[in-house]
Amino acid sequence: MSKRPIVIEDLKKVKWVSDPQFSHDSSEVLYVLKGAHPSEKSKYLTQIWSVKEDSQPKLLTGENETNSTPRWSPDDSQIAFNSSRSGSNQIWLLPRDEGEARQLTKFKRPLSLIAWSPDGTKLLASSKCKPEDFEEEKKEKSDVKVITRMHYKMNGAGYHDDRNTHLFLVNIQDGEAKQITDGAYDHGNATFSPDGRFVVFSAKRYEEPDHVNYNDLYSYDLVDQKLKKISEISGQYTNLNFSPDGQWIAFYGHFFEKGPSTLPKLYKISAEGGQAQLLWQDFDFSVGNAVGSDMTAASAMKPVWTEDQKHVLFSATTGGVCHLYKVSAQGGVPEAQTFGERVLYGFSYNAYSNQVVLTFNQPDNMGDLYLYNLSNLNEKRLTAVNDSWYEEVAISLPEQFSYQADNGAEVEGWLLKPYNFDENKKYPMILEIHGGPHVAYGLTFNHEMQVLSSLGYAVLYLNPQGSAGYGQEFNDQTHHDWGGQDYRDVMKGVEVALEKWPFIDPERLGVTGGSYGGYMTNWIIGHSNMFKVAVTQRSTSNRFSMFGTSDVGYNNGNFEFDGKPWINYQHYLERSPIMYVENIETPLMIIHSEQDYRCPIEQGEQLFTALKYLKKEVIFIRFPNENHDLSRSGQPQHRLERLQHIVDWFQKFNPVD
């Protein structure tokens, strides 16, 4: 019996695996499992599970709320985790053996767990707060916002209200939280030293931190209660991790050699301070996972030291895949440790057994846990979260191709064939354009693409220049040139696809994309009538106004574009799709979230009003109580409605036979 096509409602049937955590004795793995709530359309159910080799997974949290960030105590006797079951995000403790979870903290603000202290007596946590949060209420609160900082909002977090992220030590016995950082600065990427005496973190502790992109590395002595800056050069310091002897700190970062779009690299720095040392040679790729998917609950992937300190393990995106690599702690050429057409999005290393637990997203599996032995490279699957669903549905697997851009660069792309493909038929095609621009598409499972394929559309997706995963020079091609080289790469990719796959009907093409992909969708239909229909999502249309309305507009606007908009306004306007609305003949659907602070909804409003004023074919779909991440982590019901609107629009103007 043939498998059925994937449908929009399948979003409610699948689960997402993330945040694997190896026990110190290497016998058990914790992980987070997320899925649409069975009874509440606007919620997810996020629970903590555990699994042992050759055993069935076991549910550890049964509450009807969000549970996350499971962390083993140093002796593996208990698990600390975050839960919202008390009304706000607080830290709870669960015995490893049978027993009930107990609430540890009852903090006035939500408290996010980071790590256990090495002696198991304290927890490191963070909270977004300000001094007034801990004072008794003296006057009636107002809903009026008084803005004093340039960086006053953040997508997904909302308005800061002059709150900053501070670090706290939480006592395991009574849950008392002691603040260890202060000032009007954010503190992040925190970690304990192996002896538990120091907490190292990154921060922008400047008089006007909103005016700088870079940060510094600090060490706080918990005994002497003294703060010390240990980085000599300001830069970007993220994903910090100590060597076992406490002498070195590995991190991902850069020093803005190419501005905010500089690709992070793997470095180490002495715990005492000094000059950072680059750990790799001849490796021009992106650390971490830069490959996007609407079906991945991504996990942090810090670099980790092997037990003998001779090597550092890290993840990196190379083209449309992401894998685990190993490099000498003294510096050298990295060696791949995992292989295949898949994307690593989480891992946990166990020094005791020299094993790693990995989570991969691949074209026919959106995520499972794998036990991987670094000594013999033997791999064993630990979970089969969605296997019964995979057995039921037909998944279209991508066909890879590449082509040469007009400047000689090699560009990679993929095509999904339609459900029940017949080589004698002609099919409409949808071009999908990723966001960023400095991220990538690749060998992952994407629900939106699979739905379109199941309806009978061929789906084309590309990594034009500006995408991550292909080196710094490739990454730099959008610098001051949005709508230039990237546009030519995308259009060339469509031409190559039409030549390569004759079953694609050149008269039935559609285009969609989100964020930067929405920008490119807007740009394309203002410069070409090749596409019969378009859907622009969470897009930007006016780069001049975007500088002041986006949460990051001022931060990278005058790097991605050329100078300050009020000085070089001609450049900003020339690169703004709204300036070409007179040319647009393609029926356009605009999808935007009302709490999108990355690409504010005014960007969609401007485009809609201009097109409506010109009596063009346009429709505006607004999602309340959603932000820039609607397609990936928005409310389940809204994600379903979003996909239905997209499908209806494509079928109206570019129907499948």
N, C-alpha and C positions, 0 to 999 in steps of 0.2 A: 504494500500500500504506500502511495507517495505521501510525502510529508506536506503539511499544510503551509500556506504562506504566513509570514510574521505579520501581526496586526498591531495597531496602536495600543490596544488594551493589554498586550503582552507585558507592557511596562509594569503592570501590577503583579505579574506572576514570577518575576525573577528577583534574585538577591545579589548583593554586592559584598564581596569579601575585602577586608582591609586591615591594616595595622597588626601584622603578625608579631608575636612576642615569644621568643624561646625562653623556657625556664632555664635556670642556671645549671640544673642537673641534666639538661638536654632531653628530658623524657616527655615533655608536654609543651604544646604551643597554644597560646591565647590568640584570639582574633576577634574582629568586630564583623557582625553580619547585619546588613541594612536592607530593608525592603519597604515597599509601600504598606502603610498601616491597613490591616484587614477591614477595619470598620470606619476609620476617620479619613475622609478623602484628602484632607489638607496636610496629613502627617505621615511621617515614616516611623517604622518600628526599628530601633537600633539596639541590638543585644550583643552580649559578650559570650563567646563560645570557647571551648577548649577541645583539642584533639591530640591523641597519642598515636604513634605509629602502630598500624595494624589494629586500630580500634575505631569505633564510630564516634563522631563528634558529639560533644555534650553541651547542652545549654546551661550557662551559669547564672544568667540574670533573667528573671521572668517578669519584671515590672513592665507596665504599659507606657513607658517613657523612654527617653534617650539615655543610653548607657554607652560610654566610650572610653578611650585611652586606658586600657588595662595594662598594669605594670606589676611585675613580680617583685616581691620583697627580696632582699639579698639572700635570705635563707630559703626562699621559695615557699614559706609557710602561709603567706597570705597575698592577696591581690588588692592593690589600690586601683580605683577607677573613678571616672566622673559619671554623675548621674543627675538628671533633672527631676527625679521623682519627688523631691521635697518642694519643688516650685522654682528653684533656681539651680544652676549648675554648681554642684558641690562635690566634695571628695568622700567616697565611701570605701569601706574595707570589707573584704570577703575572705574567710578562711579557705585555704586550699582544699582541705577535706570538707566533709559535710558541715553545713552551718549557714546561718543567715547573714546577709550583708548588714552592716551597721553604718549609719551616717557618722563620719568623722568631723566634718567642718559644718559650721552654721554661720558662715561669713556674711557680712552685710552686702557684699557684691559677689557675682559669679566668680568662681575660683577654678582655674584650669590646672590640672595636674601636669607636672613635667617629669619628675624622676624621684626615686628613693635616694636617700643618703646612703653611702656605702655601709654604714653601721646599722642601718635599718631603723633608726630612731626618729627620723624626720623625713618629710617630703618637701621637695622643691615645687613651688606652684607660682602662678602669675594671676594677676587681676587688673582690670582696667578701672582705675579709681582716682580720686582726688581727696585731699585732706577733709573736706567738708562731709564726705561720705561717712566719716566715723565720729562726727560731732552730733550731739542731740539736736533735733529739729527745733529751730528757734523762730522760724517765720513760715508763713504759708508758702508752699511751693507754687511757682508760676510755670506755665507752659511756653512762655516767651523765651526764645533762644537769643542769648547775647554772644555774638561771635567775636573773638579776639585774635584767633590764629588763622593763618592761611590754610593750613591743613586741618580743617574742622570736621571733615566727614570722610568715610571710607566705605566703599561698596561692601555690602554684606555685614558691616558692623554698625552702620548708621552714623549719627552725629556723635562726635567725641565728648561734647559737653565739657571741654577742658580736662578730660580724664586722660591719664597716661598709664601705660602698662608697667606695673611694678612687680618685683619678685618678693616672694614670701617663703619663710620656712614654717612648715606645719608640724607640730608635735604629734607623734603617733598616739600618745596616751590620752591627751585631752582635746586634740584638734585645734589648739590655740595657734593662730597664724601671726607670725612676727615679720613685719616688713623690713627688708634689707636694702632696698634702693629708694631713692627719693628724687625730688625735683620734677620739673615740667618736661620730662624726657621719657621716651619709650625704651624699655629694656627687653631684649629678646635673645633667642638662641642660647639659653642658659644651660649649663651642665655642671655637675660636681666634679672636683678632682678626685682621683682614686682613693686618696686618704681622707676625703671628706672635709678637709680644712678650707678649701677654696670653692667659690662659685665663679665661674667665668661666663661672661655674656657680652653681647654687642649692644652698643647704644650710640645715639647722636647727642652727646652731652655738650651742646653748644648753646650760646646765648640765643640764637635764632635757628633752632634745628630744622624748621620747615624750609629753610633756604638752601639746605645742602642735601645732596643725594647720598653721600658717603656716611659711614659710621666708623667707630673705633672698637677695639677689643679691650675689655676690662676684667680685672681679677679682684674679687672681694674676699678678704681674709675674715673668716667667720670667728676666729679667735681674737684677733686684734681689732676687728671691726674697721678695717681700713680698706679703702678703694685705691686701686693702682691701674693706670693705663699701661697695657703691655704691647700695644701695636705702635710701631714707629711711623707708619704711613696710614693715613685715612683711606678707607676703601670700602669694600663690601665683605663682611665676615658673616657667614651663615653656616648652619649645620656643624657646630663645633663638637669635637670628640677627643678626649684625652687618650694618650698612649697608656698602656697598663702601668708603666712605672711613674706616670705623672709628669714626665719631663717635657713632653711635646703635646701640641694640640693640632689635630688635622682639621681642616675646614675647606668649604667651598667659597670662592670669592674672586674678586678682581680689583683692579685699581683704576678703573674708568679710563683705560687706554683708548677705548672707543666709545666713551660716554656711557649712558645707561644701557646701551645695547651690547656692551662688552660681554663676551661669553665667560661665565664663571669657570674657574679651573680648580684643581686640587692642590692645596698648599699645606705646609706645616709651619708652626711657629713655636719657639721656645715658650714654656709656661712662665718663664721669668721675663719674657719680653724680648723684642729685637726685630730683626728683619725676617719677613716671611720667605719661605723657600718653596719654589715650584717643584712639585713631585713628579711631573711627567715630561717626556720629550716626544716630539713628533706625534702629537695627539691633538688634532684641531677639531674637537667635538664639544658637545654640551654635556656638562655633568647633570645628573638627575634625569627625570623623565620629562621630555618636552612634547611627547606625542599625545594629542588630545583624543578624548572619547567622551561620549555622553553617558557611558555606562561603567565608569571607573570611580571608586571611592579612593582617591590617591592617599598614600602614606608618606610620611617623612622618610627620607633615605640618607641618613648621615653616613659619612665615610667611617669605617671601623678598622681598628688595628688587629692584626692577627696576634695570637697569644705570645709568640716569640718576638713581636715588634719588628719583624723583618719586612712585612708587607702591610699595605693599606688596601682595603676593599672599598670600591665605590661603584656607583651606577653611572651610566652615560648613554646618551642618545646618539646613535650613528645612523643617519638616514631615517627610515621609517620604523626603526626598532630601538629598543633600550635593553641593555644587558649589564650584567655584573662584571667588573674588571678588577684585576689585581696589579699593583705596581709596587716596586721596591720602596721602602721607607726612606732610602737614601736618594731616590730619584731614578727614573728609568722609563722604558717604553712599556705602557700598560699591556697586559695580556687578558683577553676575554676569558671569562670563567663559565659563562652560559651562552647558549647559541640558539639559532632557529628564528623563524618568522613570528616574533612575539615581542611584547613590550613589558618589561619589568616595571612594576609600580610600587613595590614594597619588599623589604627583606629584613631578616633578623639573624644575626650571627651568633653562634655559640662556640666560644673558644675551647671549652672542655672537650667537645667532640669534633671540632673543625667542620661543623655542618652549618648550613644556612637554610632558613625557611624563606621561600620566595613566593611572591604573588605575581602572576603574569596575566595580562590581557592579550588575547590573540583573536584573529578573525572569526574563529568558531567557538570561542570560550571567553566570556567577559571577565573571568577571574576565579582562580582557585589557589589553594596552598600546595606547595611542592617542597619536599625535603631533599636537600641537595648536599652531597658529600664532596667537599673541596679536595679531599685527598685522591679520590678516584673518579670524580665527576659523575658519580652515579646519582640518578634522579628518581624520586618516588612521589607520586601524587598522594596527598593526604585528604583532600576533600573533593566532593563531586556535587557542588551546591546546586547547580542548575541542570544536571544531566537528564532528568526526566523531561524537562522542557526542550532541551536540545534534540532529544529523540522524537519529539513531536513536530518540530518546525523545520522548514527548509531555509538554510543559511546560504546566502550568495557569497562565495569566496572571491577575494580581490585578485585581479590579474594585473601584475606590475608591468610598467613600461617606462621608458625614459626618452628624452629628446634633447637636442641642443638648442639653447637659447641664442638670441641674435648676438650676444656678447661672448659666445663660446662656452658658457657654463652648461653643465649637465643637470637637467631638471627631472625629478622623479614624480611618477604619478601612478594611480591605480584606477581600475574600472570594475564595478560590480555589474554583472549581467542580470537581466530581469528574471523573475521567477518563471519556471517552465519555459526556458529560453528555446526559441526555434530559429535556427540560422536562416531560414527562408523568409522570416518576417522582418519588418522595419519597426524600430522602437523609438519612442521619445527618450531624451536624455536630460538629466538634471546635473548641473555643475555645482558642487559644494566647495566653498572657499573657507579655509580655517581663519581663526582669529589671530591676535598677536600684534604685529606680524611674526614676532620671534618665537613661535611655537611650530608645531608640525602635525601633519596627518601621517598615518602609517598603518602598521599591521595590527589593528585593534578591531574590536566589535563595536559598531555604532548603530544604535537602535533606529535613529532617524533614517540613516541610509538604507538599512535593511527593510524598513517599512516601505520606502519609495521603490526599492528593488522588487519587493513582493507585489506591489501594485502594477508592475509591468514597466517601470522606468529603468533604463541603464543609469548608473550613478558614477560620475567622474569626480575624482578628487586629486589635487595636485599639491606639490610643495614648491611654489615659485621662489625665486630669490628673495631673501629676507626671512625665509623659514629657518628654524633652528635645526641642528643635526648635521649640517654640511660644512661647517667651518666658519671662521670669523669673516672672511672676505665675502662668502655667500650671504651671510647674515647681514652684512653692511649695505647691501644693494638697495635697501629702501631709504637709506640716509638722505634726507632732503629730496626724496624722489618717489613719494607715495603716488601711485597712479602712473608711474613711468615704466621702469624695468619690470616691476611686478605685474603690471597690466599686460605688457607685451608677452611675458612668460605664460600667463594664464590663457591669453587668446591663442598663442602658439600651441599650447597644450590641447585646446579644443580642436584646432585644425588637425593636429597629429592624430588625435583620437578618432576623428571622422574618417581619416585615411586608413587607419589601422583596423577599425571595426566598421565595415560597410553596412552592418545592420542598423547603425544609428541614423536616424532620419534628421538631416541637417535643417529641415524646416520645422522641427519640433524640439527645440532646445529650451530649457529653463535654467535659472541660476538662483542660488541662495547662499547665504553666509551670515555669520554673526560677528559682532564687534568689528575688528579690522576686516573680517570677511563681509560684514554688512557695508562697511565703507567701500570695499572693492565691488560689491554688487551695485551700489549706487553709482560708482564711477563708471562701471561697464555700460550700464543702460543709458548713461549720459553721453557715451562715446561710441556706442554701437547699437544697431538694431538686430543683431544676430539672434537674440533670445526673445522668444514669444511671451515669456512670463517671468516674473522675478519676485522673490520674497527676501526682504532685507530685515535682519534681526539685530536688536540691540546695537544699532549702527551709529556711526558718526557721519554727519553730512556737512557740517560747517566747522572747519578747523580753526577759524578765527575765534568763534565763541566757545569752542571746546576747551581752549586754553584756560578760561576762567571758570567754567562750570563743571568740569570733570574733577574727580578726586585726585587724579594724577596728571591732569592736563598741563599745569605749570611745571611739573616735575620733569617731564620728558618732552614737552611740546617743542621747546626751542632747541632740542637735539634732533628729534625725528624730523622736524621742520627747520626752517632756516631763520634763526633769530627770534626776536620778540615780535608778536603779531602786530602791535601798534606801530612798530617801526617798519617791519617788512611785511605789511599787510597784503601787498600784491602777491607775494609767494603763497601765503596762507590761503588767500581766496582762490588763486589759480589751482590749488590742490584740494579745493572743497567741492564735492559733488553737487552741492546746491547751486553752484554757479552755472551748471549745465542742464538745469531742469527744462529749459526750453527745448532741448534736444530729445527728451525722454518720450518715447512712444510705447514703451513696454508696460503692460499692466503690472502695477506694483502693489504688493502687500507689505505694510510696515508693521512689524511686531516689536513692541517695546515694553519694558517693565517700569512701573511708576517709581520704584525705589532704586532704580539703576543710577548709581553715582559714578560709575566708570565712564559710561557713555550716556549722559543724562537724557531723560525723555524729551527735553527741549530739542535735541538733535532730530528726533523723529517728528516732533511737532512742526519744526521749520520746513522739513521736506514735505510733509503731508499738506500743510497749508499752501506752499508754493505750487504743488501739483494740482491741488484742488482748485486754486485760483485760476490756473491755466486750463481747467476743465479736462485734466488727464484722468486716465483710469487708475484710481488709487483707493486703497482702503487701509484704515488704521486700527490695529488691534492692540489695546492697552491692557496690561495685566497688573491689577492692584496687589500690594503686599508681596511683590517680587522684586529681585534685584538683577544684576548683570548675569547671574548664574542660573537663570530660569531653566535653560535647556538641560543643565547638568544636575542641579540640586533643588530646583523649584518644587513647590507643592505638587504632589503626584497628580492631582486632578488638573492643575494648571498645565503641567507638562503634557497630559493627554489632550487637553483643549488646544494647546499650542500646535501640536502635531496635526490635529484634525483641521485646524484653520489652514495650515500649510498644504496639506493634501487636497482640501477642497479647492483652494486657489489654483494649484497646479492642474487639477482635473478640469476645472472650469475653462482655463485658457490653453491648456496643452494636454488634452485627454489621451488616455491609452486606448488603443483600438479594442 
